[in-house]
Amino acid sequence: MSTTKFDVCVSGSGAVAMSLALALSREGWSVAWAKSPQVIPTGSADIRTYALNARSIALLERLRVWPALRQWSSPVLEMDIRGDEAGAISFSAWQQKVSELAWIVDAGALERLLGQALEFAPRVEVVPPVTEKGPAVLADLLAVCEGKQSTTRAALGVEFTRQEYGHWGVAARLKATEPHHGVARQWFRSPDILALLPFNDPDPAASYGLVWSVPQARAEHLLALSAEDFERELNDALFQSDSELAARVGQLSLTSSVAGWPLALAKAQRWAGPGWVLLGDAAHQVHPLSGQGLNLGLADVDTLAAELTQARQREPWRLPGDERTLQRYARQRQLPTQAMQGLTDGLLKLFADQHGPVKDLRNLGMSMVQRLTPVKQWLVGRALDAS
């Protein structure tokens, strides 16, 4: 073990870990970045896209990453959400008096730019990954940002409860024959949920990121298809959902490979203890139907960095790993995270119910919200800041 002592050791390799290392460095903390192996296999195309809200963009702006990332991103100007019958609800940026509802960003570009920024960050040193024996360096605080499969969380003895949905997320990148006009579309098709997120690659005007939540058997079937057969089944599903909207989207064709992963609702029993703290998917996991997974993780980063800095200003004698400071962070983050988990879980279960009365009520509810402008504005305001 090195004899150099750091304020914080950040363990992880994704966007949450890198954002935290950058944020802490900018606040004057010395950071050991225990970079763990990448989740995406070497040589594989990264087809992930993230929907970032206003708070996440503001954090990336402070980290001076957003100006470069913007060219790899597309604004969401409207959201069009459809139920499995006549239910529908739409949101627009102009109704909310904002320039955009969210930004759809290239996951690979985000992580690449964060990595480049860290190369020039003062007070950040790359160190070996954390092992079962602990960090390879001395640090007052261990910040665990290793994702849902975190081995360090397990070594700390933190229980991680995971509720499998029996659904998989199927992702790909697509090009349409009609322009998207900055509209994100989502269909609750019961039992699957199909989302098309406006994207700028390869065609800025007519590309999408696909996120399709389907039962596991269906996902395995889709992943085994040829590109031609996958396109046919996707376009058929779109037409069956709403033929009018399908005409606005046009024919969809693949511009990438197709990937899939199991979906679950999960949370850690504890988020902090003396000398350690959990962030991002190491602490919580939500269904992707809301697009809030990374937003929650970046809000963890924003909150922890602010809490550590405020504690240093109020009580400079306290070390970063002081449990009282870390528990303040945990209390601030648990309520909004639990609310988002409850929302996504409730929506998924609501639209999974095939019974006629439930189907009628949920679609009626969507149509009622569509007509109640103040309620719509409150809902989209929560989504913009949901973190």
N, C-alpha and C positions, 0 to 999 in steps of 0.2 A: 504494500500500500504506500502511495506517495505521502510524503510528510506535508505537502502543501495543503492548507485548509481553505475551503471555499465557504461562502455564505450558503449557497444552494447547489445541490446536485439535481439536475433535471434528467430523468430517465425516460427515454422514448425517442422515436424517430419521425413521428408524423407532424402534422400542422400544429397541433396543440402544444407538443413539446417544444418545437422550434419557436413558436410565438411566445411561449413563456420565457424561454432563454433570452430572446431578444428584449422582451418587456422588462425583465429584471435587470439586464445589462444596462438598459437606458436609464433605469432608476439608480444605478450605481452599485448594484450588488455584484459580487464575484460569483461566476456561474461555472460549474463543471457540467458539460453536456455529455451524459452517458448515452451515446447514440447506439440504439439497438438495431438489429437487422431490419431491413425494409419488409413490409408486408407484401408488396407487389414483387413477384419473382423477377429477377434480372432478365432482361430481354423481352418481358411481356409488356404489351401496350396498356397504359393506364387509362381506362375509359371512364373513370369516375368524374362526376360533376357535383359541385356543392351549390346550394342556394343560400347565399349569405344575406343576413338582414342588416339594418342600419348600424346596429351596435358593433357587429363584426367588422363592417367596412370602416367604421371610425377607429377601431383598434388597429387595423392594418394600415390606415393612414398615419397613425401615430408611430407605427413601426417603419414607416416610409417604404412599404412594400406595395401599397395599393396603386400608385401611379404606374408602375411597370405591369402589374397584374391586370389592370383595366383592359389592356389590349387583348387579353385572353378571356374576357368576360362579356356577358350579354345582359342588358337590363331587362327586368320583367316589368312591363308597363301595365299589364292587365292579367288577372287570373280568372279563368273560366272553369268552374267546378260543376260537374253533372252527377246526379244520382242514377240509380238503376231503373228509374221510370221517368217521370216528367220533372223531377226535382232539379233545380239549378240555382246557382248563386254565382255572382261575378263581382270582382273588385277591380278598381282602376286607380292608377297613381293620381290622376287629376282630381278624382273625388276625395282622395285622402290628402290632397294638397302637398304631395311630395313628388320628386322628380322620377322616382322609380319605387316599386314595391320591394324589390330584391335584386340581387345580381347573381346570375348563374356563372360560376367560375370553373375553370379547368383545374382539377385537383392536382395533376402533375405539375402544372405551371406554378400553382400556389406553393407547393412544397419545394420546387426548384428555386424559386425566388427567395423564400424564407432561408433556404440553405445558403444561397449566395450572400444574403444580408448577414448571416451569422459568421461568414468568413471574415468580415470586416468589423464585427462587433467587438468593442473593447470589453475586457474582463470576462470573456467566454473562452473556455478551453475544452477541446474535445478529449474525453477520457474513455477508457474501456467500458463496455456495457456492465450493468449491474448483474451480479450472479447470485446464486443461492447463498453465498457467503456475505452478500451485501455490496455496497459501492466500493470501487477500487480507490476512492479518494475519501478524505475526511471532509465532511460538510455539516453545517448546523441543521440543514433541512434537506430531506429527500423528497422531491416532488415527482410522483409516479404518474407518467403520461404514456403508459405502454399499451393502451387499448384494452379491449374486452378480455383478451387472453393473458393479461398481466401475470407474470410469475412472481414479481416483487410483491404485488398485493397479496397473493397467496402466502408468500413467505412471511408477511407481516401478520398473518393469521386473521385476515379480514374476510368474512363470509360474503360471497357474491351470489345472490339469488338470481336465477335466470329462468324466465318463463318462455318456453319455446312456443312460437305461434303456429308452427307447422306450415308456415309460408316461407317462400324464398323471395329475395329481391333479384330480379333479372334486369341487367343494365346493358346498354349499348348506345352507340351514337348513330344518328340517323340524318338523312337528308330528305326533304319533302319537295314535292313538285309545286307547292304553293308557299308564299312567304308567311312567316310566323307573326310578323308585326309586333314582336315583343310580348306575345300572349302565351302564358303558361296554361296548359290544359290538364285537367285531371278528371278521370271517370271512376266513380265508385260503382263497379259492375256487379258486385256480389256473386262470388266471393273474392274476386280479384280487384285490384286497384291499378289503373293504368295512368301514368303521368308522362307528359311530354313537356320538357323544359327548353325554352328557346336558347339556342347556343350559337356561337359564331364560327364554328369550324366544322366542315370545310367551307361552307357558304354562310356568311354572316346573316343573310336575309332569310335562310330557309333550312337551318340545321337545328336538330334537337338532341337533348340528352334524354334517353329513355330510362324510366324507373318503373318496373312492372312487378307488383307484389302479387304472387300467385301461390296456390297450394303446392306443396313440395313435389307431388307427382307430376303436376302440370309443368313446374319449373324444369324438372329432369327431362321431360319430353321436349320442351322448347330448347334446352341447351344441347340436345342431341341432334337437332335439325340442321340441315344444310342452310346456308345463307338464304337461298331462294325460298326454301320452305318456311323459314322463320319469317321472312318478309311477308309471305302470303298469309300466314296465320295472324301476324300483327295487323295487317291491313284489314283482314276479315273481322278481327276483334273490334277495331276502330269503327268499321262500318256498322257492325251489329249494335255498338253502343249508341251511335247517333249518326245516321247517314248524312244529315245536313252538315254537321260539324266535320265529318270525315271529308266531305267535299271541300271545305275550307282549308283543311290541312293538306289534302292531296295524297298522292301515293308516297309511301315511305320506303326508303331503301337504306340498307346498312352501309355505314362508312367505317365500321370497326368490327372487331370480334364481339361476341356476346359472353357476358360473365354472370355468375349467380352466386348468392350466398344466403345462408339461413338467417331468418329474422327472429328477434326475441326482444322481450322487455326485461331489463336487468338493472339491478342497483346493488351497490356495496352497502353492507350493514353500517360501516363507519367510513367517513370520508377523511378523517384526520386524527392524529394522535401525537404524542410527544416526539417531535423531530421528523414527522412524515405527513404527507398530504396526498390525496388522490384528485386527479383532474380528468376531464373528458370521459372517454369510454371506459377507462379504468374505474370510474365512479358510477357511471350510469349509461344506459343504452335505451334508445327509443325507436319506435317504428319509423321508417323513412317517409311515411305519407305526409308529414308536416314539413319535411326538409329542414328540421331543426337540430339534427344531431351535432354537426360541427358548430353551429351557433351556440349551443349549450356549452360545448367545450371551450370555445373562445371567450364566452362570458365567464367561465371559471378562471381563465387566464387573467382577464381584465380585473375581476374581483380580487383574486389572490394578490396580484401585483399591487393593487391599490391598498389592500389591507396591510400588507407587509410594510409598505412605504409610510402609511399613516401611523402604524404602530411605532416605527422608528422615530417619527417626528414627535409623537406623544411620549413615548417611553424608550428613549435611545439605549437604555441598558438591557432591553430584552433582545434575545437572539432570534433569528428568523424562525427557528424551530419551536418557539414557545407555544405550548399547547393552547393557551387562552387566545392568542392571536389566530391560530389555525381554526379553532372552533368558531370564532366570529365569521371567518370565511365560510365554513361549512353551513352555519345557520343561514347566511345570506343566500347560499346557492341551493339549498335543499328544497325550499318552498317553490320557487319557479320551476325547478327541474321536475318535482313531483307533479306540479300542475300540468306541465307539458306531457309527461308520461301518462297521466290520467286522461288527458284529452285525446291523444293518439290511440291509446288502448281502447277508450270508449267508442271512438269513431269506427275503429276496425271491427269491434264486436257488434256494433249497431248495424253495420252494413253486411256483416257475415250472416245475420239472421235472415232466413229465407221466408219466414211466415208473412202472409199477406197483410195483416193489420200493421205489423211493424214496418214493413216496406212502405205502406201507404203513409204512415205517420212521419217517417224520416224524410220522405220526399216532400210531403206537405210542409214540414219544418223548414227545409231548405228554401222552398218557395216563399214562405212567410218572411224569413230573414232577408231574402232578396228585395222584398217590398218595404222593409223597415230600414230606411237609410241610416238612422242613428245607430242601430244595432250593428249594421254592416261596418260602419266607420269604427265602432268600438272593437269589433272582432279583428279587422285588419290592422288597427293600431296595436293591438296585443301581439299580432303576428310580426309586425315590424320590429317590436322591441322584446319579443318573447325570448328571453335569455336570462 
